Amino acid sequence: MKVLVTGANGQLGFDVVKRLKKSRIELLGTDRNTLNLSNKEQVKRVIREYKPDVVIHCAAYTAVDKAEDEKELCREVNVLGTRYVAEACKEIDAKMVYISTDYVFDGEGDKPFEVVDKPNPINYYGQTKYEGELEVQNYLDKYFIIRISWVFGSHGNNFVKTMLRLGKDREQLSVVSDQIGSPTYTYDLAELLIKIIQSDKFGIYHATNEGVCSWYEFACEIFKQAGMDVKVKSIKTEDYHTKAIRPKNSVLKKNHVELYKLSNTWQDALNHFFEEISNKS
């Protein structure tokens, strides 16, 4: 099996590449220099020449607030770039894994969102990721759309690292308590993706670590596990202004197929994260 990974230097792509190497699966990791999603000809050429059996499409425009101002760039990467990858996969009959997001849903109601629920994005980033899903479904039959949420890992920037950085300088932090979701650890997600690409059970999947929390509860657990004495104050969404609207409910109901579940709770995943960054230092 040959696998091409887009966004190999990103938070998830980094762990996917690492896990593929560990499994001794032949791979090509690409970044924006070697595979620019805005360049249709380059995307097609790189994929055509390497002829992978699977493309794991991790690359994306993910700056949620900036996307409200940089709409053209966000669309270029998340929609058109995804179309180019899907077209190339179609040409060479490769499977495609598209990494999507909880932000395709509006966050209304108190029930977890199911795979079959109709997306209704409330910010521009979410809109482009949903349109990316449609591009994949339009061009391919052999696809996996994996919706994830609240991603954190040892590589790149994320909520956990932001909390640790701010906690070093401040005795108290205010964190939103009325937005809920399930944190997703890139290490665990990469493991799951390696299983998925070796199957033909195509379709849409929700993949997060087990358990649900608010951003406030997530922050409290981060400081608890880090052994940091930081007071976390609970605030409402309306008291924390952001350019893009966030869904209040980002909980994704996982598919019943046990093979495609991340078995770790988000607390255990967070503990593993601290072990991982401790070993790096």
C-alpha positions as a Markdown table, in Angstrom:
| # | Residue | x | y | z |
|---|---|---|---|---|
| 1 | Met | 0.0 | 0.0 | 0.0 |
| 2 | Lys | 1.1 | 3.5 | -0.9 |
| 3 | Val | -0.3 | 6.5 | 1.0 |
| 4 | Leu | 0.0 | 10.2 | 0.2 |
| 5 | Val | -0.7 | 12.6 | 3.1 |
| 6 | Thr | -1.5 | 16.3 | 2.5 |
| 7 | Gly | -0.7 | 18.7 | 5.3 |
| 8 | Ala | 2.0 | 16.4 | 6.6 |
| 9 | Asn | 3.5 | 19.2 | 8.8 |
| 10 | Gly | 0.2 | 20.1 | 10.3 |
| 11 | Gln | -1.1 | 19.0 | 13.7 |
| 12 | Leu | -2.9 | 15.8 | 12.5 |
| 13 | Gly | -0.8 | 15.2 | 9.4 |
| 14 | Phe | 2.4 | 15.0 | 11.5 |
| 15 | Asp | 1.0 | 12.2 | 13.7 |
| 16 | Val | -0.5 | 10.4 | 10.6 |
| 17 | Val | 2.9 | 10.4 | 8.9 |
| 18 | Lys | 4.6 | 9.2 | 12.1 |
| 19 | Arg | 2.0 | 6.4 | 12.5 |
| 20 | Leu | 2.4 | 5.3 | 8.9 |
| 21 | Lys | 6.2 | 5.1 | 9.2 |
| 22 | Lys | 5.7 | 3.0 | 12.4 |
| 23 | Ser | 3.5 | 0.6 | 10.4 |
| 24 | Arg | 6.1 | 0.5 | 7.6 |
| 25 | Ile | 3.6 | 1.7 | 5.1 |
| 26 | Glu | 5.1 | 3.4 | 2.1 |
| 27 | Leu | 4.2 | 7.1 | 2.1 |
| 28 | Leu | 4.7 | 10.5 | 0.7 |
| 29 | Gly | 4.1 | 13.4 | 3.1 |
| 30 | Thr | 3.4 | 16.7 | 1.3 |
| 31 | Asp | 3.1 | 20.3 | 2.6 |
| 32 | Arg | 2.1 | 23.6 | 0.9 |
| 33 | Asn | 5.5 | 23.8 | -0.8 |
| 34 | Thr | 5.2 | 20.4 | -2.4 |
| 35 | Leu | 1.5 | 20.3 | -2.9 |
| 36 | Asn | -0.2 | 23.7 | -2.9 |
| 37 | Leu | -4.0 | 23.2 | -2.8 |
| 38 | Ser | -4.5 | 26.5 | -4.7 |
| 39 | Asn | -2.5 | 25.1 | -7.7 |
| 40 | Lys | -4.7 | 22.6 | -9.6 |
| 41 | Glu | -2.0 | 21.5 | -11.9 |
| 42 | Gln | 0.5 | 20.8 | -9.2 |
| 43 | Val | -2.1 | 18.9 | -7.1 |
| 44 | Lys | -3.0 | 16.7 | -10.1 |
| 45 | Arg | 0.6 | 16.2 | -11.1 |
| 46 | Val | 2.0 | 15.2 | -7.7 |
| 47 | Ile | -0.9 | 12.7 | -7.0 |
| 48 | Arg | -0.8 | 11.3 | -10.6 |
| 49 | Glu | 3.0 | 10.8 | -10.5 |
| 50 | Tyr | 3.1 | 9.1 | -7.0 |
| 51 | Lys | 0.0 | 7.0 | -7.8 |
| 52 | Pro | -1.0 | 6.3 | -4.1 |
| 53 | Asp | -3.6 | 3.7 | -3.2 |
| 54 | Val | -4.9 | 6.2 | -0.6 |
| 55 | Val | -4.8 | 9.9 | -0.1 |
| 56 | Ile | -5.3 | 11.1 | 3.5 |
| 57 | His | -6.3 | 14.8 | 3.0 |
| 58 | Cys | -5.3 | 16.5 | 6.3 |
| 59 | Ala | -4.4 | 19.9 | 4.8 |
| 60 | Ala | -7.0 | 22.7 | 5.3 |
| 61 | Tyr | -7.5 | 26.3 | 6.1 |
| 62 | Thr | -8.4 | 26.1 | 9.8 |
| 63 | Ala | -8.1 | 29.7 | 11.1 |
| 64 | Val | -11.8 | 29.9 | 12.0 |
| 65 | Asp | -12.0 | 33.6 | 12.9 |
| 66 | Lys | -9.7 | 34.8 | 10.1 |
| 67 | Ala | -11.8 | 32.8 | 7.6 |
| 68 | Glu | -14.6 | 35.4 | 8.1 |
| 69 | Asp | -12.2 | 38.0 | 6.5 |
| 70 | Glu | -10.2 | 35.7 | 4.2 |
| 71 | Lys | -13.2 | 34.0 | 2.6 |
| 72 | Glu | -11.6 | 33.7 | -0.9 |
| 73 | Leu | -8.5 | 32.0 | 0.5 |
| 74 | Cys | -10.5 | 29.8 | 2.8 |
| 75 | Arg | -12.7 | 28.6 | -0.1 |
| 76 | Glu | -9.7 | 28.2 | -2.4 |
| 77 | Val | -8.1 | 25.7 | 0.0 |
| 78 | Asn | -11.0 | 24.0 | 1.6 |
| 79 | Val | -13.4 | 23.7 | -1.4 |
| 80 | Leu | -11.4 | 24.0 | -4.6 |
| 81 | Gly | -8.3 | 22.3 | -3.2 |
| 82 | Thr | -10.4 | 19.4 | -2.0 |
| 83 | Arg | -12.0 | 19.2 | -5.4 |
| 84 | Tyr | -8.6 | 18.9 | -7.1 |
| 85 | Val | -7.5 | 16.1 | -4.7 |
| 86 | Ala | -10.8 | 14.3 | -5.3 |
| 87 | Glu | -10.5 | 14.6 | -9.1 |
| 88 | Ala | -6.9 | 13.3 | -8.9 |
| 89 | Cys | -8.0 | 10.3 | -6.8 |
| 90 | Lys | -10.8 | 9.6 | -9.3 |
| 91 | Glu | -8.2 | 9.6 | -12.1 |
| 92 | Ile | -6.0 | 7.0 | -10.5 |
| 93 | Asp | -8.8 | 5.1 | -8.7 |
| 94 | Ala | -7.4 | 5.9 | -5.2 |
| 95 | Lys | -9.3 | 5.9 | -1.9 |
| 96 | Met | -9.6 | 9.3 | -0.3 |
| 97 | Val | -9.8 | 10.2 | 3.4 |
| 98 | Tyr | -11.3 | 13.7 | 3.9 |
| 99 | Ile | -10.9 | 15.2 | 7.4 |
| 100 | Ser | -14.0 | 17.2 | 8.2 |
| 101 | Thr | -15.3 | 18.9 | 11.4 |
| 102 | Asp | -18.0 | 19.3 | 14.0 |
| 103 | Tyr | -18.4 | 22.8 | 12.6 |
| 104 | Val | -20.5 | 21.5 | 9.7 |
| 105 | Phe | -23.4 | 21.5 | 12.2 |
| 106 | Asp | -25.2 | 24.4 | 13.8 |
| 107 | Gly | -24.9 | 23.3 | 17.4 |
| 108 | Glu | -28.6 | 23.6 | 18.1 |
| 109 | Gly | -30.3 | 21.2 | 20.5 |
| 110 | Asp | -28.8 | 19.0 | 23.2 |
| 111 | Lys | -28.5 | 15.7 | 21.4 |
| 112 | Pro | -25.3 | 14.4 | 19.8 |
| 113 | Phe | -25.2 | 15.0 | 16.1 |
| 114 | Glu | -25.5 | 11.8 | 14.0 |
| 115 | Val | -23.8 | 11.0 | 10.7 |
| 116 | Val | -27.1 | 11.3 | 8.9 |
| 117 | Asp | -28.1 | 14.7 | 10.4 |
| 118 | Lys | -28.2 | 17.5 | 7.8 |
| 119 | Pro | -25.2 | 19.9 | 8.1 |
| 120 | Asn | -26.1 | 23.5 | 8.7 |
| 121 | Pro | -22.8 | 25.5 | 9.3 |
| 122 | Ile | -23.0 | 28.8 | 11.2 |
| 123 | Asn | -19.5 | 30.1 | 10.3 |
| 124 | Tyr | -17.6 | 30.4 | 7.1 |
| 125 | Tyr | -14.9 | 27.8 | 7.9 |
| 126 | Gly | -17.7 | 25.3 | 8.7 |
| 127 | Gln | -19.4 | 26.2 | 5.4 |
| 128 | Thr | -16.3 | 25.5 | 3.4 |
| 129 | Lys | -15.6 | 22.2 | 5.1 |
| 130 | Tyr | -19.1 | 21.1 | 4.4 |
| 131 | Glu | -18.7 | 22.1 | 0.7 |
| 132 | Gly | -15.5 | 20.1 | 0.8 |
| 133 | Glu | -17.5 | 17.1 | 1.9 |
| 134 | Leu | -19.9 | 17.6 | -1.0 |
| 135 | Glu | -17.0 | 17.8 | -3.5 |
| 136 | Val | -15.6 | 14.4 | -2.2 |
| 137 | Gln | -19.1 | 12.8 | -2.5 |
| 138 | Asn | -19.6 | 14.3 | -6.0 |
| 139 | Tyr | -16.4 | 12.9 | -7.5 |
| 140 | Leu | -15.8 | 9.7 | -5.6 |
| 141 | Asp | -17.4 | 6.4 | -4.4 |
| 142 | Lys | -14.3 | 5.2 | -2.5 |
| 143 | Tyr | -14.1 | 7.8 | 0.2 |
| 144 | Phe | -14.1 | 8.2 | 4.0 |
| 145 | Ile | -15.3 | 11.5 | 5.4 |
| 146 | Ile | -14.1 | 11.7 | 9.0 |
| 147 | Arg | -15.6 | 14.5 | 11.2 |
| 148 | Ile | -13.6 | 15.4 | 14.2 |
| 149 | Ser | -13.8 | 18.0 | 16.9 |
| 150 | Trp | -11.7 | 19.9 | 19.5 |
| 151 | Val | -8.4 | 18.5 | 18.1 |
| 152 | Phe | -5.2 | 18.5 | 20.2 |
| 153 | Gly | -1.8 | 16.9 | 19.8 |
| 154 | Ser | 1.9 | 17.4 | 20.6 |
| 155 | His | 2.6 | 19.1 | 17.2 |
| 156 | Gly | 1.2 | 22.4 | 16.3 |
| 157 | Asn | -1.1 | 24.9 | 18.1 |
| 158 | Asn | -4.2 | 23.9 | 20.0 |
| 159 | Phe | -6.4 | 24.7 | 23.0 |
| 160 | Val | -4.3 | 22.6 | 25.4 |
| 161 | Lys | -1.0 | 24.4 | 24.4 |
| 162 | Thr | -2.8 | 27.8 | 24.6 |
| 163 | Met | -4.0 | 27.0 | 28.1 |
| 164 | Leu | -0.5 | 25.9 | 29.3 |
| 165 | Arg | 1.1 | 29.0 | 27.8 |
| 166 | Leu | -1.4 | 31.4 | 29.3 |
| 167 | Gly | -1.4 | 29.6 | 32.6 |
| 168 | Lys | 2.3 | 30.3 | 33.0 |
| 169 | Asp | 1.7 | 34.0 | 33.1 |
| 170 | Arg | -1.7 | 34.3 | 34.7 |
| 171 | Glu | -3.3 | 33.2 | 38.0 |
| 172 | Gln | -6.8 | 33.3 | 36.6 |
| 173 | Leu | -8.3 | 32.6 | 33.1 |
| 174 | Ser | -11.9 | 33.0 | 31.9 |
| 175 | Val | -13.1 | 30.1 | 29.7 |
| 176 | Val | -16.5 | 29.5 | 28.1 |
| 177 | Ser | -18.7 | 26.9 | 29.8 |
| 178 | Asp | -21.8 | 26.8 | 27.6 |
| 179 | Gln | -20.1 | 25.2 | 24.5 |
| 180 | Ile | -19.7 | 21.4 | 24.8 |
| 181 | Gly | -17.9 | 18.8 | 22.7 |
| 182 | Ser | -15.5 | 15.9 | 22.7 |
| 183 | Pro | -11.7 | 16.5 | 22.6 |
| 184 | Thr | -9.9 | 14.5 | 19.9 |
| 185 | Tyr | -6.2 | 13.5 | 20.4 |
| 186 | Thr | -4.3 | 13.3 | 17.1 |
| 187 | Tyr | -2.3 | 10.3 | 18.3 |
| 188 | Asp | -5.4 | 8.3 | 18.8 |
| 189 | Leu | -7.0 | 9.6 | 15.6 |
| 190 | Ala | -3.9 | 8.7 | 13.5 |
| 191 | Glu | -4.2 | 5.1 | 14.8 |
| 192 | Leu | -7.8 | 5.0 | 13.7 |
| 193 | Leu | -7.0 | 6.3 | 10.3 |
| 194 | Ile | -4.5 | 3.6 | 9.7 |
| 195 | Lys | -7.2 | 1.0 | 10.4 |
| 196 | Ile | -9.7 | 2.8 | 8.2 |
| 197 | Ile | -7.6 | 3.0 | 5.1 |
| 198 | Gln | -7.0 | -0.7 | 5.1 |
| 199 | Ser | -10.8 | -1.3 | 4.8 |
| 200 | Asp | -13.4 | -0.7 | 2.1 |
| 201 | Lys | -16.2 | 0.4 | 4.5 |
| 202 | Phe | -16.6 | 3.7 | 2.8 |
| 203 | Gly | -18.8 | 6.5 | 4.1 |
| 204 | Ile | -19.0 | 9.3 | 6.7 |
| 205 | Tyr | -17.7 | 8.7 | 10.2 |
| 206 | His | -17.6 | 10.7 | 13.5 |
| 207 | Ala | -14.3 | 10.2 | 15.4 |
| 208 | Thr | -13.6 | 11.7 | 18.8 |
| 209 | Asn | -12.3 | 10.5 | 22.1 |
| 210 | Glu | -14.9 | 9.2 | 24.5 |
| 211 | Gly | -16.7 | 11.6 | 26.8 |
| 212 | Val | -18.1 | 15.1 | 26.7 |
| 213 | Cys | -17.0 | 18.3 | 28.4 |
| 214 | Ser | -17.2 | 22.1 | 28.1 |
| 215 | Trp | -14.2 | 24.2 | 27.2 |
| 216 | Tyr | -14.3 | 25.3 | 30.9 |
| 217 | Glu | -14.1 | 21.7 | 32.1 |
| 218 | Phe | -11.4 | 20.9 | 29.5 |
| 219 | Ala | -9.3 | 23.8 | 30.8 |
| 220 | Cys | -9.8 | 22.7 | 34.5 |
| 221 | Glu | -8.6 | 19.2 | 33.6 |
| 222 | Ile | -5.6 | 20.5 | 31.7 |
| 223 | Phe | -4.4 | 22.5 | 34.7 |
| 224 | Lys | -5.2 | 19.6 | 37.1 |
| 225 | Gln | -3.1 | 17.1 | 35.1 |
| 226 | Ala | -0.3 | 19.7 | 34.5 |
| 227 | Gly | -0.2 | 20.4 | 38.2 |
| 228 | Met | -0.6 | 24.1 | 37.7 |
| 229 | Asp | -2.3 | 26.3 | 40.2 |
| 230 | Val | -4.5 | 28.4 | 37.9 |
| 231 | Lys | -8.0 | 29.5 | 38.8 |
| 232 | Val | -10.5 | 29.0 | 35.9 |
| 233 | Lys | -13.5 | 31.3 | 35.8 |
| 234 | Ser | -16.6 | 30.1 | 34.0 |
| 235 | Ile | -18.1 | 32.5 | 31.4 |
| 236 | Lys | -20.9 | 32.5 | 28.8 |
| 237 | Thr | -20.3 | 32.6 | 25.1 |
| 238 | Glu | -21.8 | 36.1 | 24.9 |
| 239 | Asp | -19.1 | 37.3 | 27.3 |
| 240 | Tyr | -16.3 | 36.0 | 25.0 |
| 241 | His | -16.6 | 37.8 | 21.6 |
| 242 | Thr | -15.1 | 36.1 | 18.5 |
| 243 | Lys | -15.3 | 37.0 | 14.8 |
| 244 | Ala | -16.9 | 33.6 | 14.0 |
| 245 | Ile | -19.9 | 32.1 | 15.7 |
| 246 | Arg | -19.2 | 28.8 | 17.4 |
| 247 | Pro | -21.7 | 26.0 | 17.8 |
| 248 | Lys | -22.9 | 25.5 | 21.3 |
| 249 | Asn | -23.2 | 21.8 | 20.9 |
| 250 | Ser | -20.3 | 20.1 | 19.1 |
| 251 | Val | -21.0 | 16.5 | 20.4 |
| 252 | Leu | -20.7 | 14.0 | 17.6 |
| 253 | Lys | -22.4 | 10.6 | 17.9 |
| 254 | Lys | -20.0 | 7.9 | 16.9 |
| 255 | Asn | -20.9 | 5.2 | 14.4 |
| 256 | His | -21.7 | 1.8 | 16.0 |
| 257 | Val | -18.9 | 0.1 | 14.1 |
| 258 | Glu | -16.4 | -0.7 | 17.0 |
| 259 | Leu | -13.5 | -0.8 | 14.7 |
| 260 | Tyr | -13.8 | 2.9 | 14.0 |
| 261 | Lys | -14.0 | 4.2 | 17.6 |
| 262 | Leu | -11.3 | 5.9 | 19.6 |
| 263 | Ser | -11.5 | 3.9 | 22.8 |
| 264 | Asn | -9.7 | 6.3 | 25.1 |
| 265 | Thr | -11.6 | 8.8 | 27.1 |
| 266 | Trp | -10.5 | 12.4 | 26.5 |
| 267 | Gln | -9.1 | 12.5 | 30.0 |
| 268 | Asp | -6.9 | 9.5 | 29.3 |
| 269 | Ala | -5.9 | 11.0 | 26.0 |
| 270 | Leu | -4.9 | 14.2 | 27.7 |
| 271 | Asn | -2.8 | 12.2 | 30.2 |
| 272 | His | -1.1 | 10.5 | 27.2 |
| 273 | Phe | -0.5 | 13.9 | 25.6 |
| 274 | Phe | 1.4 | 15.1 | 28.8 |
| 275 | Glu | 3.5 | 11.9 | 28.7 |
| 276 | Glu | 4.2 | 12.5 | 25.1 |
| 277 | Ile | 5.4 | 16.1 | 25.5 |
| 278 | Ser | 7.3 | 15.1 | 28.6 |
| 279 | Asn | 9.3 | 12.5 | 26.6 |
| 280 | Lys | 10.0 | 15.1 | 23.9 |
| 281 | Ser | 11.6 | 17.6 | 26.3 |
